[in-house]
Amino acid sequence: MTIVPFRQLAAAAICLGLTGPVLAQEAPQMDKITVINTITVSKDKQDAVADLQLEVVAGVKMDWPGFIFQRTLKSADGTRVTTVEEWRDMDSLQAIVADARLLDYRARIEAEGGVMDAVLYGTAGEALAAQ
């Protein structure tokens, strides 16, 4: 098993506000990285924050090497926007967190009153319905 040093995980944590595994001193290398980011917002800001998340995908992430997908969700009660994104590996994620455009979007989301809670995940398993 390959171990990712804390300093590499911390780079992602600083830029994305990540919690969970990045708080450990070491974490196992994951084949694919899933980031689930739940942003708490006031009801009147949910659409604006969701739009910003969609903009960052189109303007920054879509063509980034290692980016696989992002799904942006709005809670029925209007108080959260959640993104589920998948990256090929930790190196791909680390490369984008240093991009000034991504930092700008984070600042814009925070200016809308959004409070981010992003967590890194590795895949334990998948199930797909038969088509």
TORSE-325270 format. One record per residue: residue number from 1; x, y, z of N, C-alpha, C in turn. Coordinates in nm, 4 decimals. Layout:
% residues N
@nr: NUM	n_c1: X	n_c2: Y	n_c3: Z	ca_c1: X	ca_c2: Y	ca_c3: Z	c_c1: X	c_c2: Y	c_c3: Z
...
***
This chain:
% residues 131
@nr: 1	n_c1: 0.0850	n_c2: -0.1177	n_c3: 0.0000	ca_c1: 0.0000	ca_c2: 0.0000	ca_c3: 0.0000	c_c1: 0.0893	c_c2: 0.1237	c_c3: 0.0000
@nr: 2	n_c1: 0.0585	n_c2: 0.2196	n_c3: -0.0883	ca_c1: 0.1317	ca_c2: 0.3453	ca_c3: -0.0950	c_c1: 0.0685	c_c2: 0.4437	c_c3: 0.0020
@nr: 3	n_c1: 0.1516	n_c2: 0.5164	n_c3: 0.0749	ca_c1: 0.1032	ca_c2: 0.6149	ca_c3: 0.1718	c_c1: 0.1271	c_c2: 0.7548	c_c3: 0.1164
@nr: 4	n_c1: 0.0251	n_c2: 0.8391	n_c3: 0.1247	ca_c1: 0.0369	ca_c2: 0.9782	ca_c3: 0.0827	c_c1: 0.0754	c_c2: 1.0603	c_c3: 0.2053
@nr: 5	n_c1: 0.1895	n_c2: 1.1296	n_c3: 0.2019	ca_c1: 0.2316	ca_c2: 1.2081	ca_c3: 0.3177	c_c1: 0.1318	c_c2: 1.3190	c_c3: 0.3523
@nr: 6	n_c1: 0.1272	n_c2: 1.3541	n_c3: 0.4782	ca_c1: 0.0347	ca_c2: 1.4556	ca_c3: 0.5280	c_c1: 0.0510	c_c2: 1.5875	c_c3: 0.4539
@nr: 7	n_c1: 0.1744	n_c2: 1.6276	n_c3: 0.4224	ca_c1: 0.1950	ca_c2: 1.7576	ca_c3: 0.3566	c_c1: 0.1259	c_c2: 1.7634	c_c3: 0.2212
@nr: 8	n_c1: 0.1171	n_c2: 1.6497	n_c3: 0.1481	ca_c1: 0.0468	ca_c2: 1.6492	ca_c3: 0.0202	c_c1: -0.1033	c_c2: 1.6617	c_c3: 0.0413
@nr: 9	n_c1: -0.1555	n_c2: 1.5922	n_c3: 0.1406	ca_c1: -0.2981	ca_c2: 1.6027	ca_c3: 0.1690	c_c1: -0.3327	c_c2: 1.7417	c_c3: 0.2204
@nr: 10	n_c1: -0.2428	n_c2: 1.7998	n_c3: 0.2954	ca_c1: -0.2687	ca_c2: 1.9326	ca_c3: 0.3507	c_c1: -0.2826	c_c2: 2.0373	c_c3: 0.2410
@nr: 11	n_c1: -0.2113	n_c2: 2.0216	n_c3: 0.1299	ca_c1: -0.2236	ca_c2: 2.1179	ca_c3: 0.0201	c_c1: -0.3664	c_c2: 2.1214	c_c3: -0.0313
@nr: 12	n_c1: -0.4272	n_c2: 2.0055	n_c3: -0.0464	ca_c1: -0.5667	ca_c2: 1.9996	ca_c3: -0.0895	c_c1: -0.6575	c_c2: 2.0561	c_c3: 0.0189
@nr: 13	n_c1: -0.6273	n_c2: 2.0260	n_c3: 0.1423	ca_c1: -0.7115	ca_c2: 2.0714	ca_c3: 0.2530	c_c1: -0.7165	c_c2: 2.2230	c_c3: 0.2615
@nr: 14	n_c1: -0.6045	n_c2: 2.2870	n_c3: 0.2456	ca_c1: -0.5983	ca_c2: 2.4321	ca_c3: 0.2577	c_c1: -0.6860	c_c2: 2.4995	c_c3: 0.1531
@nr: 15	n_c1: -0.6794	n_c2: 2.4537	n_c3: 0.0304	ca_c1: -0.7531	ca_c2: 2.5189	ca_c3: -0.0780	c_c1: -0.8991	c_c2: 2.4806	c_c3: -0.0850
@nr: 16	n_c1: -0.9337	n_c2: 2.3595	n_c3: -0.0434	ca_c1: -1.0714	ca_c2: 2.3139	ca_c3: -0.0575	c_c1: -1.1480	c_c2: 2.3107	c_c3: 0.0741
@nr: 17	n_c1: -1.0815	n_c2: 2.3355	n_c3: 0.1852	ca_c1: -1.1498	ca_c2: 2.3288	ca_c3: 0.3131	c_c1: -1.1820	c_c2: 2.1852	c_c3: 0.3518
@nr: 18	n_c1: -1.0978	n_c2: 2.0914	n_c3: 0.3099	ca_c1: -1.1261	ca_c2: 1.9503	ca_c3: 0.3321	c_c1: -1.1094	c_c2: 1.9110	c_c3: 0.4781
@nr: 19	n_c1: -1.1894	n_c2: 1.8120	n_c3: 0.5182	ca_c1: -1.1805	ca_c2: 1.7558	ca_c3: 0.6528	c_c1: -1.1689	c_c2: 1.6049	c_c3: 0.6390
@nr: 20	n_c1: -1.2009	n_c2: 1.5326	n_c3: 0.7417	ca_c1: -1.1994	ca_c2: 1.3862	ca_c3: 0.7358	c_c1: -1.0586	c_c2: 1.3321	c_c3: 0.7251
@nr: 21	n_c1: -1.0295	n_c2: 1.2487	n_c3: 0.6218	ca_c1: -0.9006	ca_c2: 1.1812	ca_c3: 0.6126	c_c1: -0.7806	c_c2: 1.2744	c_c3: 0.6110
@nr: 22	n_c1: -0.7966	n_c2: 1.3973	n_c3: 0.5655	ca_c1: -0.6811	ca_c2: 1.4861	ca_c3: 0.5581	c_c1: -0.6336	c_c2: 1.5308	c_c3: 0.6952
@nr: 23	n_c1: -0.7108	n_c2: 1.5054	n_c3: 0.7983	ca_c1: -0.6678	ca_c2: 1.5415	ca_c3: 0.9323	c_c1: -0.5722	c_c2: 1.4374	c_c3: 0.9899
@nr: 24	n_c1: -0.5668	n_c2: 1.3191	n_c3: 0.9295	ca_c1: -0.4759	ca_c2: 1.2146	ca_c3: 0.9744	c_c1: -0.3336	c_c2: 1.2466	c_c3: 0.9297
@nr: 25	n_c1: -0.2355	n_c2: 1.1891	n_c3: 0.9960	ca_c1: -0.0965	ca_c2: 1.2109	ca_c3: 0.9563	c_c1: -0.0655	c_c2: 1.1435	c_c3: 0.8234
@nr: 26	n_c1: -0.1291	n_c2: 1.0309	n_c3: 0.7941	ca_c1: -0.1089	ca_c2: 0.9613	ca_c3: 0.6687	c_c1: -0.2414	c_c2: 0.9031	c_c3: 0.6242
@nr: 27	n_c1: -0.2591	n_c2: 0.8861	n_c3: 0.4944	ca_c1: -0.3798	ca_c2: 0.8242	ca_c3: 0.4410	c_c1: -0.3387	c_c2: 0.7334	c_c3: 0.3258
@nr: 28	n_c1: -0.4085	n_c2: 0.6224	n_c3: 0.3065	ca_c1: -0.3727	ca_c2: 0.5338	ca_c3: 0.1958	c_c1: -0.3955	c_c2: 0.6008	c_c3: 0.0611
@nr: 29	n_c1: -0.3106	n_c2: 0.5677	n_c3: -0.0359	ca_c1: -0.3280	ca_c2: 0.6164	ca_c3: -0.1728	c_c1: -0.4547	c_c2: 0.5531	c_c3: -0.2296
@nr: 30	n_c1: -0.5436	n_c2: 0.6343	n_c3: -0.2838	ca_c1: -0.6687	ca_c2: 0.5840	ca_c3: -0.3379	c_c1: -0.6606	c_c2: 0.5853	c_c3: -0.4900
@nr: 31	n_c1: -0.7208	n_c2: 0.4837	n_c3: -0.5548	ca_c1: -0.7171	ca_c2: 0.4764	ca_c3: -0.7001	c_c1: -0.7878	c_c2: 0.5960	c_c3: -0.7623
@nr: 32	n_c1: -0.9096	n_c2: 0.6221	n_c3: -0.7194	ca_c1: -0.9839	ca_c2: 0.7406	ca_c3: -0.7628	c_c1: -1.0208	c_c2: 0.8178	c_c3: -0.6381
@nr: 33	n_c1: -1.0275	n_c2: 0.9479	n_c3: -0.6526	ca_c1: -1.0598	ca_c2: 1.0349	ca_c3: -0.5405	c_c1: -1.1987	c_c2: 1.0932	c_c3: -0.5626
@nr: 34	n_c1: -1.2845	n_c2: 1.0810	n_c3: -0.4641	ca_c1: -1.4152	ca_c2: 1.1455	ca_c3: -0.4677	c_c1: -1.4141	c_c2: 1.2548	c_c3: -0.3620
@nr: 35	n_c1: -1.4558	n_c2: 1.3736	n_c3: -0.4014	ca_c1: -1.4704	ca_c2: 1.4844	ca_c3: -0.3077	c_c1: -1.6193	c_c2: 1.5162	c_c3: -0.2994
@nr: 36	n_c1: -1.6731	n_c2: 1.5102	n_c3: -0.1789	ca_c1: -1.8117	ca_c2: 1.5511	ca_c3: -0.1566	c_c1: -1.8057	c_c2: 1.6789	c_c3: -0.0740
@nr: 37	n_c1: -1.8556	n_c2: 1.7861	n_c3: -0.1337	ca_c1: -1.8494	ca_c2: 1.9183	ca_c3: -0.0723	c_c1: -1.9919	c_c2: 1.9660	c_c3: -0.0474
@nr: 38	n_c1: -2.0286	n_c2: 1.9770	n_c3: 0.0782	ca_c1: -2.1599	ca_c2: 2.0287	ca_c3: 0.1149	c_c1: -2.1425	c_c2: 2.1733	c_c3: 0.1596
@nr: 39	n_c1: -2.2116	n_c2: 2.2611	n_c3: 0.0917	ca_c1: -2.2033	ca_c2: 2.4045	ca_c3: 0.1204	c_c1: -2.3355	c_c2: 2.4468	c_c3: 0.1834
@nr: 40	n_c1: -2.3294	n_c2: 2.4935	n_c3: 0.3056	ca_c1: -2.4482	ca_c2: 2.5429	ca_c3: 0.3743	c_c1: -2.4697	c_c2: 2.6884	c_c3: 0.3330
@nr: 41	n_c1: -2.5937	n_c2: 2.7192	n_c3: 0.2937	ca_c1: -2.6272	ca_c2: 2.8528	ca_c3: 0.2443	c_c1: -2.7615	c_c2: 2.8961	c_c3: 0.3020
@nr: 42	n_c1: -2.7897	n_c2: 3.0248	n_c3: 0.2921	ca_c1: -2.9245	ca_c2: 3.0703	ca_c3: 0.3241	c_c1: -3.0123	c_c2: 3.0387	c_c3: 0.2035
@nr: 43	n_c1: -3.1418	n_c2: 3.0223	n_c3: 0.2274	ca_c1: -3.2329	ca_c2: 2.9813	ca_c3: 0.1197	c_c1: -3.2282	c_c2: 3.0745	c_c3: -0.0003
@nr: 44	n_c1: -3.2089	n_c2: 3.2030	n_c3: 0.0236	ca_c1: -3.2078	ca_c2: 3.2977	ca_c3: -0.0880	c_c1: -3.0771	c_c2: 3.2953	c_c3: -0.1677
@nr: 45	n_c1: -2.9769	n_c2: 3.2195	n_c3: -0.1237	ca_c1: -2.8474	ca_c2: 3.2136	ca_c3: -0.1924	c_c1: -2.8218	c_c2: 3.0780	c_c3: -0.2591
@nr: 46	n_c1: -2.9124	n_c2: 2.9811	n_c3: -0.2416	ca_c1: -2.8874	ca_c2: 2.8471	ca_c3: -0.2945	c_c1: -2.8651	c_c2: 2.8485	c_c3: -0.4462
@nr: 47	n_c1: -2.9512	n_c2: 2.9151	n_c3: -0.5203	ca_c1: -2.9367	ca_c2: 2.9172	ca_c3: -0.6660	c_c1: -2.8058	c_c2: 2.9836	c_c3: -0.7087
@nr: 48	n_c1: -2.7694	n_c2: 3.0927	n_c3: -0.6441	ca_c1: -2.6454	ca_c2: 3.1633	ca_c3: -0.6793	c_c1: -2.5231	c_c2: 3.0748	c_c3: -0.6553
@nr: 49	n_c1: -2.5208	n_c2: 3.0036	n_c3: -0.5428	ca_c1: -2.4073	ca_c2: 2.9165	ca_c3: -0.5118	c_c1: -2.4046	c_c2: 2.7966	c_c3: -0.6068
@nr: 50	n_c1: -2.5201	n_c2: 2.7392	n_c3: -0.6373	ca_c1: -2.5248	ca_c2: 2.6283	ca_c3: -0.7334	c_c1: -2.4736	c_c2: 2.6752	c_c3: -0.8698
@nr: 51	n_c1: -2.5129	n_c2: 2.7944	n_c3: -0.9113	ca_c1: -2.4654	ca_c2: 2.8486	ca_c3: -1.0389	c_c1: -2.3136	c_c2: 2.8663	c_c3: -1.0387
@nr: 52	n_c1: -2.2571	n_c2: 2.9119	n_c3: -0.9270	ca_c1: -2.1116	ca_c2: 2.9258	ca_c3: -0.9174	c_c1: -2.0431	c_c2: 2.7903	c_c3: -0.9294
@nr: 53	n_c1: -2.1010	n_c2: 2.6890	n_c3: -0.8685	ca_c1: -2.0428	ca_c2: 2.5546	ca_c3: -0.8788	c_c1: -2.0466	c_c2: 2.5047	c_c3: -1.0234
@nr: 54	n_c1: -2.1544	n_c2: 2.5326	n_c3: -1.0930	ca_c1: -2.1641	ca_c2: 2.4926	ca_c3: -1.2336	c_c1: -2.0649	c_c2: 2.5709	c_c3: -1.3204
@nr: 55	n_c1: -2.0450	n_c2: 2.6977	n_c3: -1.2877	ca_c1: -1.9485	ca_c2: 2.7803	ca_c3: -1.3607	c_c1: -1.8067	c_c2: 2.7286	c_c3: -1.3438
@nr: 56	n_c1: -1.7696	n_c2: 2.6902	n_c3: -1.2223	ca_c1: -1.6330	ca_c2: 2.6431	ca_c3: -1.1983	c_c1: -1.6077	c_c2: 2.5125	c_c3: -1.2725
@nr: 57	n_c1: -1.7103	n_c2: 2.4293	n_c3: -1.2877	ca_c1: -1.6935	ca_c2: 2.3066	ca_c3: -1.3666	c_c1: -1.6681	c_c2: 2.3422	c_c3: -1.5126
@nr: 58	n_c1: -1.7526	n_c2: 2.4272	n_c3: -1.5684	ca_c1: -1.7395	ca_c2: 2.4635	ca_c3: -1.7100	c_c1: -1.6123	c_c2: 2.5427	c_c3: -1.7370
@nr: 59	n_c1: -1.5769	n_c2: 2.6327	n_c3: -1.6462	ca_c1: -1.4658	ca_c2: 2.7236	ca_c3: -1.6712	c_c1: -1.3294	c_c2: 2.6759	c_c3: -1.6275
@nr: 60	n_c1: -1.3231	n_c2: 2.5816	n_c3: -1.5343	ca_c1: -1.1935	ca_c2: 2.5411	ca_c3: -1.4801	c_c1: -1.1748	c_c2: 2.3888	c_c3: -1.4851
@nr: 61	n_c1: -1.2689	n_c2: 2.3139	n_c3: -1.4299	ca_c1: -1.2463	ca_c2: 2.1705	ca_c3: -1.4107	c_c1: -1.2640	c_c2: 2.0850	c_c3: -1.5359
@nr: 62	n_c1: -1.3564	n_c2: 2.1206	n_c3: -1.6223	ca_c1: -1.3945	ca_c2: 2.0329	ca_c3: -1.7330	c_c1: -1.2760	c_c2: 1.9854	c_c3: -1.8172
@nr: 63	n_c1: -1.1828	n_c2: 2.0722	n_c3: -1.8444	ca_c1: -1.0683	ca_c2: 2.0366	ca_c3: -1.9283	c_c1: -0.9429	c_c2: 2.0038	c_c3: -1.8479
@nr: 64	n_c1: -0.9553	n_c2: 1.9964	n_c3: -1.7156	ca_c1: -0.8386	ca_c2: 1.9727	ca_c3: -1.6311	c_c1: -0.7987	c_c2: 1.8252	c_c3: -1.6379
@nr: 65	n_c1: -0.6721	n_c2: 1.7955	n_c3: -1.6607	ca_c1: -0.6283	ca_c2: 1.6556	ca_c3: -1.6623	c_c1: -0.6620	c_c2: 1.5855	c_c3: -1.5300
@nr: 66	n_c1: -0.7260	n_c2: 1.4713	n_c3: -1.5387	ca_c1: -0.7605	ca_c2: 1.3938	ca_c3: -1.4200	c_c1: -0.9011	c_c2: 1.4159	c_c3: -1.3693
@nr: 67	n_c1: -0.9680	n_c2: 1.5218	n_c3: -1.4162	ca_c1: -1.1066	ca_c2: 1.5449	ca_c3: -1.3756	c_c1: -1.1953	c_c2: 1.4443	c_c3: -1.4473
@nr: 68	n_c1: -1.2851	n_c2: 1.3786	n_c3: -1.3722	ca_c1: -1.3736	ca_c2: 1.2782	ca_c3: -1.4305	c_c1: -1.5163	c_c2: 1.3306	c_c3: -1.4393
@nr: 69	n_c1: -1.5727	n_c2: 1.3760	n_c3: -1.3279	ca_c1: -1.7078	ca_c2: 1.4317	ca_c3: -1.3329	c_c1: -1.7370	c_c2: 1.5108	c_c3: -1.2064
@nr: 70	n_c1: -1.8425	n_c2: 1.5917	n_c3: -1.2150	ca_c1: -1.8992	ca_c2: 1.6586	ca_c3: -1.0977	c_c1: -2.0498	c_c2: 1.6613	c_c3: -1.1130
@nr: 71	n_c1: -2.1180	n_c2: 1.6283	n_c3: -1.0075	ca_c1: -2.2642	ca_c2: 1.6407	ca_c3: -1.0008	c_c1: -2.2929	c_c2: 1.7459	c_c3: -0.8943
@nr: 72	n_c1: -2.3761	n_c2: 1.8437	n_c3: -0.9300	ca_c1: -2.4130	ca_c2: 1.9503	ca_c3: -0.8367	c_c1: -2.5582	c_c2: 1.9291	c_c3: -0.7960
@nr: 73	n_c1: -2.5820	n_c2: 1.9243	n_c3: -0.6647	ca_c1: -2.7145	ca_c2: 1.8960	ca_c3: -0.6095	c_c1: -2.7617	c_c2: 2.0108	c_c3: -0.5218
@nr: 74	n_c1: -2.8922	n_c2: 2.0355	n_c3: -0.5237	ca_c1: -2.9528	ca_c2: 2.1358	ca_c3: -0.4351	c_c1: -3.0489	c_c2: 2.0629	c_c3: -0.3411
@nr: 75	n_c1: -3.0383	n_c2: 2.0910	n_c3: -0.2118	ca_c1: -3.1267	ca_c2: 2.0256	ca_c3: -0.1153	c_c1: -3.2690	c_c2: 2.0787	c_c3: -0.1308
@nr: 76	n_c1: -3.3651	n_c2: 1.9927	n_c3: -0.1003	ca_c1: -3.5066	ca_c2: 2.0301	ca_c3: -0.1129	c_c1: -3.5440	c_c2: 2.1430	c_c3: -0.0180
@nr: 77	n_c1: -3.4746	n_c2: 2.1546	n_c3: 0.0958	ca_c1: -3.5086	ca_c2: 2.2597	ca_c3: 0.1917	c_c1: -3.4423	c_c2: 2.3936	c_c3: 0.1595
@nr: 78	n_c1: -3.3572	n_c2: 2.3955	n_c3: 0.0544	ca_c1: -3.2974	ca_c2: 2.5206	ca_c3: 0.0095	c_c1: -3.1758	c_c2: 2.5673	c_c3: 0.0864
@nr: 79	n_c1: -3.1250	n_c2: 2.4869	n_c3: 0.1795	ca_c1: -3.0160	ca_c2: 2.5333	ca_c3: 0.2662	c_c1: -2.8793	c_c2: 2.4730	c_c3: 0.2350
@nr: 80	n_c1: -2.8723	n_c2: 2.3889	n_c3: 0.1340	ca_c1: -2.7443	ca_c2: 2.3267	ca_c3: 0.1013	c_c1: -2.7294	c_c2: 2.3087	c_c3: -0.0495
@nr: 81	n_c1: -2.6039	n_c2: 2.3198	n_c3: -0.0928	ca_c1: -2.5630	ca_c2: 2.2811	ca_c3: -0.2271	c_c1: -2.4522	c_c2: 2.1789	c_c3: -0.2050
@nr: 82	n_c1: -2.4658	n_c2: 2.0632	n_c3: -0.2675	ca_c1: -2.3659	ca_c2: 1.9582	ca_c3: -0.2507	c_c1: -2.3104	c_c2: 1.9212	c_c3: -0.3870
@nr: 83	n_c1: -2.1785	n_c2: 1.9115	n_c3: -0.3940	ca_c1: -2.1164	ca_c2: 1.8634	ca_c3: -0.5162	c_c1: -2.0490	c_c2: 1.7306	c_c3: -0.4871
@nr: 84	n_c1: -2.0604	n_c2: 1.6412	n_c3: -0.5831	ca_c1: -1.9909	ca_c2: 1.5130	ca_c3: -0.5792	c_c1: -1.9011	c_c2: 1.5134	c_c3: -0.7014
@nr: 85	n_c1: -1.7712	n_c2: 1.5105	n_c3: -0.6791	ca_c1: -1.6800	ca_c2: 1.5131	ca_c3: -0.7922	c_c1: -1.5814	c_c2: 1.3983	c_c3: -0.7808
@nr: 86	n_c1: -1.5360	n_c2: 1.3512	n_c3: -0.8957	ca_c1: -1.4410	ca_c2: 1.2411	ca_c3: -0.8982	c_c1: -1.3184	c_c2: 1.2816	c_c3: -0.9773
@nr: 87	n_c1: -1.2031	n_c2: 1.2415	n_c3: -0.9221	ca_c1: -1.0737	ca_c2: 1.2706	ca_c3: -0.9817	c_c1: -0.9984	c_c2: 1.1410	c_c3: -1.0022
@nr: 88	n_c1: -0.9160	n_c2: 1.1364	n_c3: -1.1051	ca_c1: -0.8393	ca_c2: 1.0165	ca_c3: -1.1381	c_c1: -0.7485	c_c2: 0.9754	c_c3: -1.0229
@nr: 89	n_c1: -0.6832	n_c2: 1.0745	n_c3: -0.9587	ca_c1: -0.5892	ca_c2: 1.0440	ca_c3: -0.8506	c_c1: -0.5619	c_c2: 1.1704	c_c3: -0.7693
@nr: 90	n_c1: -0.4887	n_c2: 1.1529	n_c3: -0.6612	ca_c1: -0.4573	ca_c2: 1.2651	ca_c3: -0.5724	c_c1: -0.3727	c_c2: 1.3705	c_c3: -0.6432
@nr: 91	n_c1: -0.2820	n_c2: 1.3289	n_c3: -0.7310	ca_c1: -0.1985	ca_c2: 1.4262	ca_c3: -0.8024	c_c1: -0.2837	c_c2: 1.5224	c_c3: -0.8848
@nr: 92	n_c1: -0.3878	n_c2: 1.4701	n_c3: -0.9495	ca_c1: -0.4766	ca_c2: 1.5548	ca_c3: -1.0303	c_c1: -0.5484	c_c2: 1.6560	c_c3: -0.9418
@nr: 93	n_c1: -0.5981	n_c2: 1.6108	n_c3: -0.8280	ca_c1: -0.6672	ca_c2: 1.7002	ca_c3: -0.7360	c_c1: -0.5722	c_c2: 1.8055	c_c3: -0.6809
@nr: 94	n_c1: -0.4534	n_c2: 1.7631	n_c3: -0.6415	ca_c1: -0.3565	ca_c2: 1.8577	ca_c3: -0.5866	c_c1: -0.3174	c_c2: 1.9644	c_c3: -0.6883
@nr: 95	n_c1: -0.3088	n_c2: 1.9263	n_c3: -0.8145	ca_c1: -0.2686	ca_c2: 2.0219	ca_c3: -0.9177	c_c1: -0.3705	c_c2: 2.1341	c_c3: -0.9322
@nr: 96	n_c1: -0.4986	n_c2: 2.1011	n_c3: -0.9236	ca_c1: -0.5995	ca_c2: 2.2047	ca_c3: -0.9450	c_c1: -0.6186	c_c2: 2.2952	c_c3: -0.8232
@nr: 97	n_c1: -0.5913	n_c2: 2.2453	n_c3: -0.7038	ca_c1: -0.6164	ca_c2: 2.3289	ca_c3: -0.5863	c_c1: -0.5261	c_c2: 2.4507	c_c3: -0.5804
@nr: 98	n_c1: -0.4173	n_c2: 2.4497	n_c3: -0.6560	ca_c1: -0.3288	ca_c2: 2.5654	ca_c3: -0.6597	c_c1: -0.3696	c_c2: 2.6664	c_c3: -0.7664
@nr: 99	n_c1: -0.4691	n_c2: 2.6337	n_c3: -0.8480	ca_c1: -0.5112	ca_c2: 2.7221	ca_c3: -0.9562	c_c1: -0.5853	c_c2: 2.8438	c_c3: -0.9006
@nr: 100	n_c1: -0.5428	n_c2: 2.9616	n_c3: -0.9393	ca_c1: -0.6016	ca_c2: 3.0859	ca_c3: -0.8881	c_c1: -0.7500	c_c2: 3.0976	c_c3: -0.9211
@nr: 101	n_c1: -0.7914	n_c2: 3.0411	n_c3: -1.0350	ca_c1: -0.9334	ca_c2: 3.0479	ca_c3: -1.0722	c_c1: -1.0200	c_c2: 2.9703	c_c3: -0.9738
@nr: 102	n_c1: -0.9722	n_c2: 2.8567	n_c3: -0.9274	ca_c1: -1.0467	ca_c2: 2.7786	ca_c3: -0.8295	c_c1: -1.0563	c_c2: 2.8544	c_c3: -0.6972
@nr: 103	n_c1: -0.9481	n_c2: 2.9163	n_c3: -0.6572	ca_c1: -0.9491	ca_c2: 2.9953	ca_c3: -0.5340	c_c1: -1.0456	c_c2: 3.1127	c_c3: -0.5450
@nr: 104	n_c1: -1.0537	n_c2: 3.1737	n_c3: -0.6637	ca_c1: -1.1471	ca_c2: 3.2836	ca_c3: -0.6859	c_c1: -1.2915	c_c2: 3.2367	c_c3: -0.6683
@nr: 105	n_c1: -1.3244	n_c2: 3.1194	n_c3: -0.7238	ca_c1: -1.4607	ca_c2: 3.0669	ca_c3: -0.7077	c_c1: -1.4913	c_c2: 3.0383	c_c3: -0.5616
@nr: 106	n_c1: -1.3939	n_c2: 2.9850	n_c3: -0.4897	ca_c1: -1.4163	ca_c2: 2.9586	ca_c3: -0.3470	c_c1: -1.4464	c_c2: 3.0899	c_c3: -0.2734
@nr: 107	n_c1: -1.3715	n_c2: 3.1942	n_c3: -0.3039	ca_c1: -1.3945	ca_c2: 3.3247	ca_c3: -0.2402	c_c1: -1.5327	c_c2: 3.3786	c_c3: -0.2757
@nr: 108	n_c1: -1.5755	n_c2: 3.3590	n_c3: -0.3997	ca_c1: -1.7076	ca_c2: 3.4068	ca_c3: -0.4415	c_c1: -1.8192	c_c2: 3.3306	c_c3: -0.3706
@nr: 109	n_c1: -1.8007	n_c2: 3.2014	n_c3: -0.3516	ca_c1: -1.8997	ca_c2: 3.1212	ca_c3: -0.2782	c_c1: -1.9064	c_c2: 3.1672	c_c3: -0.1329
@nr: 110	n_c1: -1.7916	n_c2: 3.1905	n_c3: -0.0727	ca_c1: -1.7893	ca_c2: 3.2393	ca_c3: 0.0653	c_c1: -1.8515	c_c2: 3.3784	c_c3: 0.0754
@nr: 111	n_c1: -1.8339	n_c2: 3.4625	n_c3: -0.0263	ca_c1: -1.8953	ca_c2: 3.5959	ca_c3: -0.0274	c_c1: -2.0477	c_c2: 3.5866	c_c3: -0.0322
@nr: 112	n_c1: -2.1003	n_c2: 3.4782	n_c3: -0.0878	ca_c1: -2.2457	ca_c2: 3.4550	ca_c3: -0.0900	c_c1: -2.2943	c_c2: 3.3968	c_c3: 0.0431
@nr: 113	n_c1: -2.2031	n_c2: 3.3816	n_c3: 0.1382	ca_c1: -2.2392	ca_c2: 3.3270	ca_c3: 0.2689	c_c1: -2.2282	c_c2: 3.1758	c_c3: 0.2768
@nr: 114	n_c1: -2.1728	n_c2: 3.1138	n_c3: 0.1730	ca_c1: -2.1581	ca_c2: 2.9686	ca_c3: 0.1713	c_c1: -2.0504	c_c2: 2.9212	c_c3: 0.2668
@nr: 115	n_c1: -2.0830	n_c2: 2.8185	n_c3: 0.3457	ca_c1: -1.9872	ca_c2: 2.7569	ca_c3: 0.4379	c_c1: -1.9592	c_c2: 2.6164	c_c3: 0.3861
@nr: 116	n_c1: -1.8354	n_c2: 2.5928	n_c3: 0.3441	ca_c1: -1.7990	ca_c2: 2.4657	ca_c3: 0.2808	c_c1: -1.7584	c_c2: 2.3606	c_c3: 0.3825
@nr: 117	n_c1: -1.7962	n_c2: 2.2364	n_c3: 0.3523	ca_c1: -1.7516	ca_c2: 2.1207	ca_c3: 0.4288	c_c1: -1.7212	c_c2: 2.0109	c_c3: 0.3281
@nr: 118	n_c1: -1.5958	n_c2: 2.0075	n_c3: 0.2816	ca_c1: -1.5545	ca_c2: 1.9114	ca_c3: 0.1795	c_c1: -1.4773	c_c2: 1.7974	c_c3: 0.2438
@nr: 119	n_c1: -1.5049	n_c2: 1.6759	n_c3: 0.1985	ca_c1: -1.4405	ca_c2: 1.5568	ca_c3: 0.2530	c_c1: -1.3934	c_c2: 1.4689	c_c3: 0.1373
@nr: 120	n_c1: -1.2718	n_c2: 1.4149	n_c3: 0.1498	ca_c1: -1.2175	ca_c2: 1.3202	ca_c3: 0.0522	c_c1: -1.2669	c_c2: 1.1797	c_c3: 0.0821
@nr: 121	n_c1: -1.2982	n_c2: 1.1047	n_c3: -0.0237	ca_c1: -1.3408	ca_c2: 0.9660	ca_c3: -0.0088	c_c1: -1.2698	c_c2: 0.8796	c_c3: -0.1115
@nr: 122	n_c1: -1.2468	n_c2: 0.7542	n_c3: -0.0748	ca_c1: -1.2060	ca_c2: 0.6507	ca_c3: -0.1688	c_c1: -1.3261	c_c2: 0.5593	c_c3: -0.1893
@nr: 123	n_c1: -1.3300	n_c2: 0.4914	n_c3: -0.3024	ca_c1: -1.4448	ca_c2: 0.4069	ca_c3: -0.3346	c_c1: -1.4332	c_c2: 0.2725	c_c3: -0.2637
@nr: 124	n_c1: -1.5371	n_c2: 0.2360	n_c3: -0.1892	ca_c1: -1.5435	ca_c2: 0.1050	ca_c3: -0.1242	c_c1: -1.6154	c_c2: 0.0049	c_c3: -0.2147
@nr: 125	n_c1: -1.7036	n_c2: 0.0519	n_c3: -0.3014	ca_c1: -1.7768	ca_c2: -0.0343	ca_c3: -0.3930	c_c1: -1.8791	c_c2: 0.0463	c_c3: -0.4693
@nr: 126	n_c1: -1.9355	n_c2: -0.0136	n_c3: -0.5725	ca_c1: -2.0365	ca_c2: 0.0529	ca_c3: -0.6553	c_c1: -2.1461	c_c2: -0.0452	c_c3: -0.6913
@nr: 127	n_c1: -2.2629	n_c2: 0.0069	n_c3: -0.7157	ca_c1: -2.3756	ca_c2: -0.0747	ca_c3: -0.7642	c_c1: -2.4504	c_c2: 0.0075	c_c3: -0.8673
@nr: 128	n_c1: -2.4798	n_c2: -0.0517	n_c3: -0.9807	ca_c1: -2.5560	ca_c2: 0.0138	ca_c3: -1.0855	c_c1: -2.6773	c_c2: -0.0719	c_c3: -1.1182
@nr: 129	n_c1: -2.7893	n_c2: -0.0074	n_c3: -1.1365	ca_c1: -2.9112	ca_c2: -0.0801	ca_c3: -1.1744	c_c1: -2.8963	c_c2: -0.1321	c_c3: -1.3165
@nr: 130	n_c1: -2.9550	n_c2: -0.2468	n_c3: -1.3425	ca_c1: -2.9555	ca_c2: -0.3027	ca_c3: -1.4779	c_c1: -3.0382	c_c2: -0.2131	c_c3: -1.5686
@nr: 131	n_c1: -2.9923	n_c2: -0.1958	n_c3: -1.6894	ca_c1: -3.0622	ca_c2: -0.1088	ca_c3: -1.7843	c_c1: -3.1584	c_c2: -0.1881	c_c3: -1.8683
***
